[in-house]
Amino acid sequence: MAYRILVDLCSACGACEAECPVSAIHPKGDAFAIDPDKCVECEGFYDSPQCVAVCPVDACVPVTKS
């Protein structure tokens, strides 16, 4: 599983990009996006996903399978 950023909530502050240990987060238009192929949920680096921990608007959420 990976995380994604809810574009409607993203304030484009960039806090998440700086915290990602695998550089999976990048600017995309007026927000940021997470590359699901690169996202490792911070496993091996931190105890929890850092994008979630630093996002001031709770825009980082797990990808759900439909």
mmJSON file of the N, C-alpha and C atoms, coordinates in Angstrom:
{"data_MODEL":{"atom_site":{
"group_PDB":["ATOM","ATOM","ATOM","ATOM","ATOM","ATOM","ATOM","ATOM","ATOM","ATOM","ATOM","ATOM","ATOM","ATOM","ATOM","ATOM","ATOM","ATOM","ATOM","ATOM","ATOM","ATOM","ATOM","ATOM","ATOM","ATOM","ATOM","ATOM","ATOM","ATOM","ATOM","ATOM","ATOM","ATOM","ATOM","ATOM","ATOM","ATOM","ATOM","ATOM","ATOM","ATOM","ATOM","ATOM","ATOM","ATOM","ATOM","ATOM","ATOM","ATOM","ATOM","ATOM","ATOM","ATOM","ATOM","ATOM","ATOM","ATOM","ATOM","ATOM","ATOM","ATOM","ATOM","ATOM","ATOM","ATOM","ATOM","ATOM","ATOM","ATOM","ATOM","ATOM","ATOM","ATOM","ATOM","ATOM","ATOM","ATOM","ATOM","ATOM","ATOM","ATOM","ATOM","ATOM","ATOM","ATOM","ATOM","ATOM","ATOM","ATOM","ATOM","ATOM","ATOM","ATOM","ATOM","ATOM","ATOM","ATOM","ATOM","ATOM","ATOM","ATOM","ATOM","ATOM","ATOM","ATOM","ATOM","ATOM","ATOM","ATOM","ATOM","ATOM","ATOM","ATOM","ATOM","ATOM","ATOM","ATOM","ATOM","ATOM","ATOM","ATOM","ATOM","ATOM","ATOM","ATOM","ATOM","ATOM","ATOM","ATOM","ATOM","ATOM","ATOM","ATOM","ATOM","ATOM","ATOM","ATOM","ATOM","ATOM","ATOM","ATOM","ATOM","ATOM","ATOM","ATOM","ATOM","ATOM","ATOM","ATOM","ATOM","ATOM","ATOM","ATOM","ATOM","ATOM","ATOM","ATOM","ATOM","ATOM","ATOM","ATOM","ATOM","ATOM","ATOM","ATOM","ATOM","ATOM","ATOM","ATOM","ATOM","ATOM","ATOM","ATOM","ATOM","ATOM","ATOM","ATOM","ATOM","ATOM","ATOM","ATOM","ATOM","ATOM","ATOM","ATOM","ATOM","ATOM","ATOM","ATOM","ATOM","ATOM","ATOM","ATOM","ATOM","ATOM","ATOM","ATOM"],
"id":[1,2,3,4,5,6,7,8,9,10,11,12,13,14,15,16,17,18,19,20,21,22,23,24,25,26,27,28,29,30,31,32,33,34,35,36,37,38,39,40,41,42,43,44,45,46,47,48,49,50,51,52,53,54,55,56,57,58,59,60,61,62,63,64,65,66,67,68,69,70,71,72,73,74,75,76,77,78,79,80,81,82,83,84,85,86,87,88,89,90,91,92,93,94,95,96,97,98,99,100,101,102,103,104,105,106,107,108,109,110,111,112,113,114,115,116,117,118,119,120,121,122,123,124,125,126,127,128,129,130,131,132,133,134,135,136,137,138,139,140,141,142,143,144,145,146,147,148,149,150,151,152,153,154,155,156,157,158,159,160,161,162,163,164,165,166,167,168,169,170,171,172,173,174,175,176,177,178,179,180,181,182,183,184,185,186,187,188,189,190,191,192,193,194,195,196,197,198],
"type_symbol":["N","C","C","N","C","C","N","C","C","N","C","C","N","C","C","N","C","C","N","C","C","N","C","C","N","C","C","N","C","C","N","C","C","N","C","C","N","C","C","N","C","C","N","C","C","N","C","C","N","C","C","N","C","C","N","C","C","N","C","C","N","C","C","N","C","C","N","C","C","N","C","C","N","C","C","N","C","C","N","C","C","N","C","C","N","C","C","N","C","C","N","C","C","N","C","C","N","C","C","N","C","C","N","C","C","N","C","C","N","C","C","N","C","C","N","C","C","N","C","C","N","C","C","N","C","C","N","C","C","N","C","C","N","C","C","N","C","C","N","C","C","N","C","C","N","C","C","N","C","C","N","C","C","N","C","C","N","C","C","N","C","C","N","C","C","N","C","C","N","C","C","N","C","C","N","C","C","N","C","C","N","C","C","N","C","C","N","C","C","N","C","C","N","C","C","N","C","C"],
"label_atom_id":["N","CA","C","N","CA","C","N","CA","C","N","CA","C","N","CA","C","N","CA","C","N","CA","C","N","CA","C","N","CA","C","N","CA","C","N","CA","C","N","CA","C","N","CA","C","N","CA","C","N","CA","C","N","CA","C","N","CA","C","N","CA","C","N","CA","C","N","CA","C","N","CA","C","N","CA","C","N","CA","C","N","CA","C","N","CA","C","N","CA","C","N","CA","C","N","CA","C","N","CA","C","N","CA","C","N","CA","C","N","CA","C","N","CA","C","N","CA","C","N","CA","C","N","CA","C","N","CA","C","N","CA","C","N","CA","C","N","CA","C","N","CA","C","N","CA","C","N","CA","C","N","CA","C","N","CA","C","N","CA","C","N","CA","C","N","CA","C","N","CA","C","N","CA","C","N","CA","C","N","CA","C","N","CA","C","N","CA","C","N","CA","C","N","CA","C","N","CA","C","N","CA","C","N","CA","C","N","CA","C","N","CA","C","N","CA","C","N","CA","C","N","CA","C","N","CA","C","N","CA","C"],
"label_alt_id":[null,null,null,null,null,null,null,null,null,null,null,null,null,null,null,null,null,null,null,null,null,null,null,null,null,null,null,null,null,null,null,null,null,null,null,null,null,null,null,null,null,null,null,null,null,null,null,null,null,null,null,null,null,null,null,null,null,null,null,null,null,null,null,null,null,null,null,null,null,null,null,null,null,null,null,null,null,null,null,null,null,null,null,null,null,null,null,null,null,null,null,null,null,null,null,null,null,null,null,null,null,null,null,null,null,null,null,null,null,null,null,null,null,null,null,null,null,null,null,null,null,null,null,null,null,null,null,null,null,null,null,null,null,null,null,null,null,null,null,null,null,null,null,null,null,null,null,null,null,null,null,null,null,null,null,null,null,null,null,null,null,null,null,null,null,null,null,null,null,null,null,null,null,null,null,null,null,null,null,null,null,null,null,null,null,null,null,null,null,null,null,null,null,null,null,null,null,null],
"label_comp_id":["MET","MET","MET","ALA","ALA","ALA","TYR","TYR","TYR","ARG","ARG","ARG","ILE","ILE","ILE","LEU","LEU","LEU","VAL","VAL","VAL","ASP","ASP","ASP","LEU","LEU","LEU","CYS","CYS","CYS","SER","SER","SER","ALA","ALA","ALA","CYS","CYS","CYS","GLY","GLY","GLY","ALA","ALA","ALA","CYS","CYS","CYS","GLU","GLU","GLU","ALA","ALA","ALA","GLU","GLU","GLU","CYS","CYS","CYS","PRO","PRO","PRO","VAL","VAL","VAL","SER","SER","SER","ALA","ALA","ALA","ILE","ILE","ILE","HIS","HIS","HIS","PRO","PRO","PRO","LYS","LYS","LYS","GLY","GLY","GLY","ASP","ASP","ASP","ALA","ALA","ALA","PHE","PHE","PHE","ALA","ALA","ALA","ILE","ILE","ILE","ASP","ASP","ASP","PRO","PRO","PRO","ASP","ASP","ASP","LYS","LYS","LYS","CYS","CYS","CYS","VAL","VAL","VAL","GLU","GLU","GLU","CYS","CYS","CYS","GLU","GLU","GLU","GLY","GLY","GLY","PHE","PHE","PHE","TYR","TYR","TYR","ASP","ASP","ASP","SER","SER","SER","PRO","PRO","PRO","GLN","GLN","GLN","CYS","CYS","CYS","VAL","VAL","VAL","ALA","ALA","ALA","VAL","VAL","VAL","CYS","CYS","CYS","PRO","PRO","PRO","VAL","VAL","VAL","ASP","ASP","ASP","ALA","ALA","ALA","CYS","CYS","CYS","VAL","VAL","VAL","PRO","PRO","PRO","VAL","VAL","VAL","THR","THR","THR","LYS","LYS","LYS","SER","SER","SER"],
"label_asym_id":["A","A","A","A","A","A","A","A","A","A","A","A","A","A","A","A","A","A","A","A","A","A","A","A","A","A","A","A","A","A","A","A","A","A","A","A","A","A","A","A","A","A","A","A","A","A","A","A","A","A","A","A","A","A","A","A","A","A","A","A","A","A","A","A","A","A","A","A","A","A","A","A","A","A","A","A","A","A","A","A","A","A","A","A","A","A","A","A","A","A","A","A","A","A","A","A","A","A","A","A","A","A","A","A","A","A","A","A","A","A","A","A","A","A","A","A","A","A","A","A","A","A","A","A","A","A","A","A","A","A","A","A","A","A","A","A","A","A","A","A","A","A","A","A","A","A","A","A","A","A","A","A","A","A","A","A","A","A","A","A","A","A","A","A","A","A","A","A","A","A","A","A","A","A","A","A","A","A","A","A","A","A","A","A","A","A","A","A","A","A","A","A","A","A","A","A","A","A"],
"label_entity_id":["1","1","1","1","1","1","1","1","1","1","1","1","1","1","1","1","1","1","1","1","1","1","1","1","1","1","1","1","1","1","1","1","1","1","1","1","1","1","1","1","1","1","1","1","1","1","1","1","1","1","1","1","1","1","1","1","1","1","1","1","1","1","1","1","1","1","1","1","1","1","1","1","1","1","1","1","1","1","1","1","1","1","1","1","1","1","1","1","1","1","1","1","1","1","1","1","1","1","1","1","1","1","1","1","1","1","1","1","1","1","1","1","1","1","1","1","1","1","1","1","1","1","1","1","1","1","1","1","1","1","1","1","1","1","1","1","1","1","1","1","1","1","1","1","1","1","1","1","1","1","1","1","1","1","1","1","1","1","1","1","1","1","1","1","1","1","1","1","1","1","1","1","1","1","1","1","1","1","1","1","1","1","1","1","1","1","1","1","1","1","1","1","1","1","1","1","1","1"],
"label_seq_id":[1,1,1,2,2,2,3,3,3,4,4,4,5,5,5,6,6,6,7,7,7,8,8,8,9,9,9,10,10,10,11,11,11,12,12,12,13,13,13,14,14,14,15,15,15,16,16,16,17,17,17,18,18,18,19,19,19,20,20,20,21,21,21,22,22,22,23,23,23,24,24,24,25,25,25,26,26,26,27,27,27,28,28,28,29,29,29,30,30,30,31,31,31,32,32,32,33,33,33,34,34,34,35,35,35,36,36,36,37,37,37,38,38,38,39,39,39,40,40,40,41,41,41,42,42,42,43,43,43,44,44,44,45,45,45,46,46,46,47,47,47,48,48,48,49,49,49,50,50,50,51,51,51,52,52,52,53,53,53,54,54,54,55,55,55,56,56,56,57,57,57,58,58,58,59,59,59,60,60,60,61,61,61,62,62,62,63,63,63,64,64,64,65,65,65,66,66,66],
"pdbx_PDB_ins_code":[null,null,null,null,null,null,null,null,null,null,null,null,null,null,null,null,null,null,null,null,null,null,null,null,null,null,null,null,null,null,null,null,null,null,null,null,null,null,null,null,null,null,null,null,null,null,null,null,null,null,null,null,null,null,null,null,null,null,null,null,null,null,null,null,null,null,null,null,null,null,null,null,null,null,null,null,null,null,null,null,null,null,null,null,null,null,null,null,null,null,null,null,null,null,null,null,null,null,null,null,null,null,null,null,null,null,null,null,null,null,null,null,null,null,null,null,null,null,null,null,null,null,null,null,null,null,null,null,null,null,null,null,null,null,null,null,null,null,null,null,null,null,null,null,null,null,null,null,null,null,null,null,null,null,null,null,null,null,null,null,null,null,null,null,null,null,null,null,null,null,null,null,null,null,null,null,null,null,null,null,null,null,null,null,null,null,null,null,null,null,null,null,null,null,null,null,null,null],
"Cartn_x":[0.844,0.0,0.895,0.316,1.033,0.108,0.62,-0.183,-0.413,-1.424,-1.706,-2.081,-2.088,-2.442,-3.77,-4.694,-5.983,-5.801,-5.864,-5.586,-6.511,-7.751,-8.709,-8.346,-7.594,-7.201,-5.786,-4.934,-3.521,-3.368,-2.604,-2.35,-1.034,-0.36,0.905,1.993,1.995,2.993,4.375,4.433,5.712,6.3,5.638,6.172,6.395,5.495,5.592,6.773,7.004,8.085,9.434,9.669,10.941,11.127,10.048,10.127,10.205,9.864,9.826,11.237,11.53,12.885,13.255,12.273,12.557,12.22,11.994,11.685,10.52,9.466,8.286,7.279,7.504,6.551,7.122,6.267,6.704,5.56,5.898,4.853,4.105,2.808,1.993,0.88,1.024,0.051,0.08,-1.084,-1.199,-1.143,-0.667,-0.614,0.633,0.659,1.735,1.131,1.947,1.489,2.53,2.066,2.951,2.997,4.196,4.368,4.149,3.055,2.754,3.781,4.521,5.552,6.796,6.985,8.137,7.801,6.537,6.14,6.324,7.05,7.273,6.646,5.78,5.121,6.131,7.313,8.42,8.944,8.535,9.037,10.546,11.217,12.671,13.33,12.539,13.056,12.443,11.1,10.354,9.282,8.719,7.661,6.303,6.145,4.879,5.168,4.24,4.445,4.619,5.72,6.034,5.174,4.696,3.823,2.556,2.044,0.846,1.167,2.32,2.699,2.872,3.35,3.64,2.572,1.646,0.636,-0.309,-0.344,-1.187,-2.681,-3.027,-4.444,-4.954,-4.195,-4.578,-4.91,-4.103,-4.335,-3.677,-2.778,-2.087,-2.866,-3.314,-4.153,-3.677,-3.974,-3.59,-4.409,-3.777,-4.478,-5.387,-6.632,-7.562,-7.878,-7.961,-8.307,-9.805,-10.252,-11.702,-12.133],
"Cartn_y":[-1.173,0.0,1.243,2.353,3.62,4.712,5.918,7.069,7.959,8.802,9.775,11.089,12.146,13.465,13.881,14.26,14.744,16.171,16.331,17.615,18.714,18.384,19.397,19.951,19.178,19.627,20.208,19.793,20.19,21.708,22.266,23.709,24.051,23.042,23.218,23.849,23.533,24.107,23.483,22.233,21.578,20.848,20.856,20.192,18.703,18.068,16.632,16.281,17.104,16.827,16.75,17.673,17.719,16.528,15.942,14.844,13.456,13.332,12.008,11.445,10.292,9.746,9.121,8.901,8.279,9.198,10.467,11.462,11.06,10.535,10.104,11.23,12.371,13.477,14.596,15.111,16.157,17.133,18.367,19.325,18.844,19.087,18.743,19.781,20.7,21.782,22.671,22.884,23.741,22.963,21.726,20.88,19.997,18.97,17.983,16.612,15.696,14.335,13.348,12.142,11.067,10.005,9.625,8.558,7.228,6.517,5.276,4.168,4.258,3.25,3.463,4.676,4.988,4.96,5.236,5.34,4.013,4.068,2.878,3.054,4.081,4.396,4.627,5.048,5.335,4.104,2.914,1.685,1.605,1.273,1.206,2.534,3.591,4.916,5.474,5.366,5.905,4.905,5.121,4.24,4.507,5.679,6.026,6.943,7.032,7.904,9.366,9.948,11.32,12.355,12.046,13.005,13.233,12.171,12.267,13.083,12.828,13.505,15.007,15.464,16.887,17.67,17.004,17.713,18.514,19.835,20.662,20.587,19.996,19.944,18.512,17.541,16.12,15.667,16.098,15.741,14.421,13.886,12.634,11.465,10.586,9.459,8.187,7.014,5.765,5.562,4.947,4.564,3.396,3.474,2.386,1.683,0.393,-0.379,-0.425,-0.211,-0.244,-1.487],
"Cartn_z":[0.0,0.0,0.0,-0.385,-0.42,0.092,0.109,0.51,-0.691,-0.587,-1.632,-0.965,-1.749,-1.236,-1.855,-1.004,-1.475,-1.982,-3.292,-3.934,-3.424,-3.171,-2.701,-1.321,-0.548,0.792,0.836,-0.092,-0.068,-0.161,0.764,0.774,0.069,-0.479,-1.202,-0.337,0.952,1.864,1.672,1.181,0.937,2.124,3.252,4.446,4.202,3.501,3.263,2.361,1.344,0.389,1.104,2.014,2.733,3.671,4.151,5.116,4.477,3.209,2.57,2.402,3.021,2.971,1.627,0.747,-0.544,-1.724,-1.447,-2.484,-3.38,-2.761,-3.516,-3.698,-3.049,-3.102,-3.963,-4.852,-5.773,-6.054,-6.461,-6.814,-8.058,-8.078,-9.242,-9.339,-10.27,-10.396,-9.17,-8.572,-7.393,-6.083,-6.131,-4.937,-5.025,-4.198,-4.242,-4.512,-4.978,-5.269,-4.757,-4.469,-4.021,-5.115,-5.527,-6.51,-5.787,-6.092,-5.375,-5.6,-6.698,-6.965,-6.106,-5.61,-4.751,-3.262,-2.914,-1.51,-0.772,0.332,1.161,2.542,2.67,3.944,5.061,4.693,5.61,6.344,5.894,6.528,6.353,7.434,7.433,7.766,7.845,8.155,9.438,9.531,10.674,11.104,12.266,12.773,12.132,11.524,10.88,9.697,8.741,7.579,7.992,7.583,7.978,7.27,6.069,5.389,6.208,6.783,7.625,8.878,9.45,10.698,10.527,9.364,9.199,8.44,7.81,7.002,7.904,7.72,8.579,8.257,7.109,6.706,6.532,7.0,6.924,5.502,4.527,3.129,2.723,3.538,3.213,3.788,2.887,3.307,2.607,3.195,2.533,1.258,0.285,-0.932,-0.572,-0.983,-0.741,-2.049,-1.989,-3.184,-3.328,-4.562,-4.779,-5.505],
"occupancy":[1.0,1.0,1.0,1.0,1.0,1.0,1.0,1.0,1.0,1.0,1.0,1.0,1.0,1.0,1.0,1.0,1.0,1.0,1.0,1.0,1.0,1.0,1.0,1.0,1.0,1.0,1.0,1.0,1.0,1.0,1.0,1.0,1.0,1.0,1.0,1.0,1.0,1.0,1.0,1.0,1.0,1.0,1.0,1.0,1.0,1.0,1.0,1.0,1.0,1.0,1.0,1.0,1.0,1.0,1.0,1.0,1.0,1.0,1.0,1.0,1.0,1.0,1.0,1.0,1.0,1.0,1.0,1.0,1.0,1.0,1.0,1.0,1.0,1.0,1.0,1.0,1.0,1.0,1.0,1.0,1.0,1.0,1.0,1.0,1.0,1.0,1.0,1.0,1.0,1.0,1.0,1.0,1.0,1.0,1.0,1.0,1.0,1.0,1.0,1.0,1.0,1.0,1.0,1.0,1.0,1.0,1.0,1.0,1.0,1.0,1.0,1.0,1.0,1.0,1.0,1.0,1.0,1.0,1.0,1.0,1.0,1.0,1.0,1.0,1.0,1.0,1.0,1.0,1.0,1.0,1.0,1.0,1.0,1.0,1.0,1.0,1.0,1.0,1.0,1.0,1.0,1.0,1.0,1.0,1.0,1.0,1.0,1.0,1.0,1.0,1.0,1.0,1.0,1.0,1.0,1.0,1.0,1.0,1.0,1.0,1.0,1.0,1.0,1.0,1.0,1.0,1.0,1.0,1.0,1.0,1.0,1.0,1.0,1.0,1.0,1.0,1.0,1.0,1.0,1.0,1.0,1.0,1.0,1.0,1.0,1.0,1.0,1.0,1.0,1.0,1.0,1.0,1.0,1.0,1.0,1.0,1.0,1.0],
"B_iso_or_equiv":[0.0,0.0,0.0,0.0,0.0,0.0,0.0,0.0,0.0,0.0,0.0,0.0,0.0,0.0,0.0,0.0,0.0,0.0,0.0,0.0,0.0,0.0,0.0,0.0,0.0,0.0,0.0,0.0,0.0,0.0,0.0,0.0,0.0,0.0,0.0,0.0,0.0,0.0,0.0,0.0,0.0,0.0,0.0,0.0,0.0,0.0,0.0,0.0,0.0,0.0,0.0,0.0,0.0,0.0,0.0,0.0,0.0,0.0,0.0,0.0,0.0,0.0,0.0,0.0,0.0,0.0,0.0,0.0,0.0,0.0,0.0,0.0,0.0,0.0,0.0,0.0,0.0,0.0,0.0,0.0,0.0,0.0,0.0,0.0,0.0,0.0,0.0,0.0,0.0,0.0,0.0,0.0,0.0,0.0,0.0,0.0,0.0,0.0,0.0,0.0,0.0,0.0,0.0,0.0,0.0,0.0,0.0,0.0,0.0,0.0,0.0,0.0,0.0,0.0,0.0,0.0,0.0,0.0,0.0,0.0,0.0,0.0,0.0,0.0,0.0,0.0,0.0,0.0,0.0,0.0,0.0,0.0,0.0,0.0,0.0,0.0,0.0,0.0,0.0,0.0,0.0,0.0,0.0,0.0,0.0,0.0,0.0,0.0,0.0,0.0,0.0,0.0,0.0,0.0,0.0,0.0,0.0,0.0,0.0,0.0,0.0,0.0,0.0,0.0,0.0,0.0,0.0,0.0,0.0,0.0,0.0,0.0,0.0,0.0,0.0,0.0,0.0,0.0,0.0,0.0,0.0,0.0,0.0,0.0,0.0,0.0,0.0,0.0,0.0,0.0,0.0,0.0,0.0,0.0,0.0,0.0,0.0,0.0],
"pdbx_formal_charge":[null,null,null,null,null,null,null,null,null,null,null,null,null,null,null,null,null,null,null,null,null,null,null,null,null,null,null,null,null,null,null,null,null,null,null,null,null,null,null,null,null,null,null,null,null,null,null,null,null,null,null,null,null,null,null,null,null,null,null,null,null,null,null,null,null,null,null,null,null,null,null,null,null,null,null,null,null,null,null,null,null,null,null,null,null,null,null,null,null,null,null,null,null,null,null,null,null,null,null,null,null,null,null,null,null,null,null,null,null,null,null,null,null,null,null,null,null,null,null,null,null,null,null,null,null,null,null,null,null,null,null,null,null,null,null,null,null,null,null,null,null,null,null,null,null,null,null,null,null,null,null,null,null,null,null,null,null,null,null,null,null,null,null,null,null,null,null,null,null,null,null,null,null,null,null,null,null,null,null,null,null,null,null,null,null,null,null,null,null,null,null,null,null,null,null,null,null,null],
"auth_seq_id":[1,1,1,2,2,2,3,3,3,4,4,4,5,5,5,6,6,6,7,7,7,8,8,8,9,9,9,10,10,10,11,11,11,12,12,12,13,13,13,14,14,14,15,15,15,16,16,16,17,17,17,18,18,18,19,19,19,20,20,20,21,21,21,22,22,22,23,23,23,24,24,24,25,25,25,26,26,26,27,27,27,28,28,28,29,29,29,30,30,30,31,31,31,32,32,32,33,33,33,34,34,34,35,35,35,36,36,36,37,37,37,38,38,38,39,39,39,40,40,40,41,41,41,42,42,42,43,43,43,44,44,44,45,45,45,46,46,46,47,47,47,48,48,48,49,49,49,50,50,50,51,51,51,52,52,52,53,53,53,54,54,54,55,55,55,56,56,56,57,57,57,58,58,58,59,59,59,60,60,60,61,61,61,62,62,62,63,63,63,64,64,64,65,65,65,66,66,66],
"auth_comp_id":["MET","MET","MET","ALA","ALA","ALA","TYR","TYR","TYR","ARG","ARG","ARG","ILE","ILE","ILE","LEU","LEU","LEU","VAL","VAL","VAL","ASP","ASP","ASP","LEU","LEU","LEU","CYS","CYS","CYS","SER","SER","SER","ALA","ALA","ALA","CYS","CYS","CYS","GLY","GLY","GLY","ALA","ALA","ALA","CYS","CYS","CYS","GLU","GLU","GLU","ALA","ALA","ALA","GLU","GLU","GLU","CYS","CYS","CYS","PRO","PRO","PRO","VAL","VAL","VAL","SER","SER","SER","ALA","ALA","ALA","ILE","ILE","ILE","HIS","HIS","HIS","PRO","PRO","PRO","LYS","LYS","LYS","GLY","GLY","GLY","ASP","ASP","ASP","ALA","ALA","ALA","PHE","PHE","PHE","ALA","ALA","ALA","ILE","ILE","ILE","ASP","ASP","ASP","PRO","PRO","PRO","ASP","ASP","ASP","LYS","LYS","LYS","CYS","CYS","CYS","VAL","VAL","VAL","GLU","GLU","GLU","CYS","CYS","CYS","GLU","GLU","GLU","GLY","GLY","GLY","PHE","PHE","PHE","TYR","TYR","TYR","ASP","ASP","ASP","SER","SER","SER","PRO","PRO","PRO","GLN","GLN","GLN","CYS","CYS","CYS","VAL","VAL","VAL","ALA","ALA","ALA","VAL","VAL","VAL","CYS","CYS","CYS","PRO","PRO","PRO","VAL","VAL","VAL","ASP","ASP","ASP","ALA","ALA","ALA","CYS","CYS","CYS","VAL","VAL","VAL","PRO","PRO","PRO","VAL","VAL","VAL","THR","THR","THR","LYS","LYS","LYS","SER","SER","SER"],
"auth_asym_id":["A","A","A","A","A","A","A","A","A","A","A","A","A","A","A","A","A","A","A","A","A","A","A","A","A","A","A","A","A","A","A","A","A","A","A","A","A","A","A","A","A","A","A","A","A","A","A","A","A","A","A","A","A","A","A","A","A","A","A","A","A","A","A","A","A","A","A","A","A","A","A","A","A","A","A","A","A","A","A","A","A","A","A","A","A","A","A","A","A","A","A","A","A","A","A","A","A","A","A","A","A","A","A","A","A","A","A","A","A","A","A","A","A","A","A","A","A","A","A","A","A","A","A","A","A","A","A","A","A","A","A","A","A","A","A","A","A","A","A","A","A","A","A","A","A","A","A","A","A","A","A","A","A","A","A","A","A","A","A","A","A","A","A","A","A","A","A","A","A","A","A","A","A","A","A","A","A","A","A","A","A","A","A","A","A","A","A","A","A","A","A","A","A","A","A","A","A","A"],
"auth_atom_id":["N","CA","C","N","CA","C","N","CA","C","N","CA","C","N","CA","C","N","CA","C","N","CA","C","N","CA","C","N","CA","C","N","CA","C","N","CA","C","N","CA","C","N","CA","C","N","CA","C","N","CA","C","N","CA","C","N","CA","C","N","CA","C","N","CA","C","N","CA","C","N","CA","C","N","CA","C","N","CA","C","N","CA","C","N","CA","C","N","CA","C","N","CA","C","N","CA","C","N","CA","C","N","CA","C","N","CA","C","N","CA","C","N","CA","C","N","CA","C","N","CA","C","N","CA","C","N","CA","C","N","CA","C","N","CA","C","N","CA","C","N","CA","C","N","CA","C","N","CA","C","N","CA","C","N","CA","C","N","CA","C","N","CA","C","N","CA","C","N","CA","C","N","CA","C","N","CA","C","N","CA","C","N","CA","C","N","CA","C","N","CA","C","N","CA","C","N","CA","C","N","CA","C","N","CA","C","N","CA","C","N","CA","C","N","CA","C","N","CA","C","N","CA","C","N","CA","C","N","CA","C"],
"pdbx_PDB_model_num":[1,1,1,1,1,1,1,1,1,1,1,1,1,1,1,1,1,1,1,1,1,1,1,1,1,1,1,1,1,1,1,1,1,1,1,1,1,1,1,1,1,1,1,1,1,1,1,1,1,1,1,1,1,1,1,1,1,1,1,1,1,1,1,1,1,1,1,1,1,1,1,1,1,1,1,1,1,1,1,1,1,1,1,1,1,1,1,1,1,1,1,1,1,1,1,1,1,1,1,1,1,1,1,1,1,1,1,1,1,1,1,1,1,1,1,1,1,1,1,1,1,1,1,1,1,1,1,1,1,1,1,1,1,1,1,1,1,1,1,1,1,1,1,1,1,1,1,1,1,1,1,1,1,1,1,1,1,1,1,1,1,1,1,1,1,1,1,1,1,1,1,1,1,1,1,1,1,1,1,1,1,1,1,1,1,1,1,1,1,1,1,1,1,1,1,1,1,1]
}}}
